[in-house]
Amino acid sequence: MADSLNKLFTEDASFDDFSRTQVAMVVSDPHLEDNPIIYVNRAFTIQTGYARSAVIGRNCRFLQGEDTDIAAVNHIREGIARRESVTADILNYRANGEPFMNRLLIAPLTDKAGKLRYFVGIQKEMDAGLKDTAPEIADAQLSEIQDRVESDISLIISMVRRQSNAASAPTEYVALTRRIETFQLLYEEMKLSDNQADRDNIHIGSYLSRLCCAIGHAYGRSGIRLNVQLESLDVPIETASRVGLVVSEILTNAFQHAFHRIETGLIEVRMSKLSAGGLRLTISDDGLGIPNSMKWPDPSTAGGRIVTGLIEGMEGTLQLSRGAAGSLFTIEVPAGASLQG
C-alpha cells in the first residue's frame, strides 16, 4: 500500500498549485501499517526539504535524529496510542541533515459515529516562526489553525462515512487531498498563520476567485476557458468553507467530465448578493451536459453526498438546469443561515 500511495501522489503533483499556506500540515492513516503519511502540503516540503514523493507512505518518525529528545517522542507516541490530541516541541531534521525545533500539534479525526479515520498534524518551526512571538500567543495561533483543520476535515469525513478497502483507498486519498487543499486556500485567505486568526468574516469573492483559478490550473486544458465574475461580499468563515467546497466539487467535475472529446468550451462562475441578504452562485458550462437519466447530486458518490450535506447544512438550495448544451448549477445561501455540520 505504501508503494501505491507513493506512486499515486508522485504522478499527480497538480495539488501543489493549491497549497501555499505557511503552516506545514500532514495527514496520516492509522488503518494502514505503521500509520503512514498520506498527505503533506507544500509548506511541509519547504520546511523539511523533502519532496512529497519521499514522504508519502512513511511514518513521521523519519524526521527524528540522534539528538531528538526521547521524552518528546514517547509523549507523542502515547498520545497517538490513546487517540488523543497531543502537543510537543521536538527536534527534527531536514533532508540536508540540518536540525530545527518543531512545535507539533497532532489530533485524531473521527466521523460522527466516533470512529477514528485519520490523524492530522500541524507544525511550525520555532526558531523561524515563533522567535519573536510570545509562546502563549504562538500556541493560541496554532491551536486556532488546528481547530479549523479538525473541523473542516471532520466535516468531510462525517459526510462520506464509508468503509474503504485497499483497492479503493488511493482514489479516496486523492479526493481527500483536493478537499483539504480547498480549505487551505481559505486558511491562507484568513491569514491564520499571522495575527488575524480571530477574524469572523472573510471576503468570499477573493477566496473563490483564487480557488477557481487553482482548480482551472490543476484540471484545465487548452481550449477550455474559465470566466469568473464575483461580487465583493463578506460572509462568515463557516459559510465560506462550505461554499468553497461545493464550488470545488462542481467545478472539478465540470473540468473532468463536461468536455470529453470536445476541443473547446467555456465554464463560468458567477456570484452576486441577494437583495434580502445571502448570496447566489451559478456554475455553468457549454459541454456535454449531465444526462437526464443521471441523478445529481448522486447520493451513491462521495462528491454527491458532500454537496448535499453542505447545501442542507447552510439551509440553502441547489438547482440543476440542463440546457441545449451543458449544465447550469444555481446555489442560493440565505443570510444568517444556521450552519450545521
Number of C-alpha atoms within 10 A of each C-alpha: 14 17 10 15 22 20 15 17 22 15 9 11 12 15 21 17 14 23 24 16 21 21 23 22 24 20 25 24 21 17 12 14 12 14 18 23 24 26 23 23 24 20 20 24 19 13 18 20 16 15 15 20 17 13 22 26 26 19 16 17 11 12 18 17 14 9 11 16 14 12 11 15 16 11 14 21 14 13 16 18 9 10 17 14 16 18 19 16 18 23 20 23 22 18 15 9 12 10 17 17 16 21 22 20 21 24 22 23 25 20 19 13 8 9 12 16 17 22 23 22 23 22 22 24 21 19 12 11 16 16 11 10 11 9 12 8 12 21 16 12 19 22 16 16 19 20 12 17 22 19 15 20 19 20 21 22 21 20 20 17 16 10 7 12 9 10 10 10 14 21 14 13 17 18 14 17 18 21 19 22 24 29 24 24 22 23 24 17 16 21 17 21 19 13 12 11 17 11 12 12 15 20 17 25 21 16 20 27 15 17 24 22 17 22 21 18 15 18 16 17 13 8 11 17 14 17 13 15 14 16 14 12 16 17 17 15 19 19 22 21 22 24 21 21 25 23 22 24 19 17 23 19 13 25 23 12 13 22 19 11 9 11 11 13 18 17 22 17 21 18 22 17 19 13 7 8 11 18 19 18 18 19 21 24 25 19 24 20 20 20 11 8 6 8 11 16 18 14 13 10 11 19 22 20 17 24 25 19 21 24 20 16 16 22 17 19 14 17 13 16 13 16 14 10 12 21 21 21 16 16 20 22 22 17 17 13 13 10 16 13 17
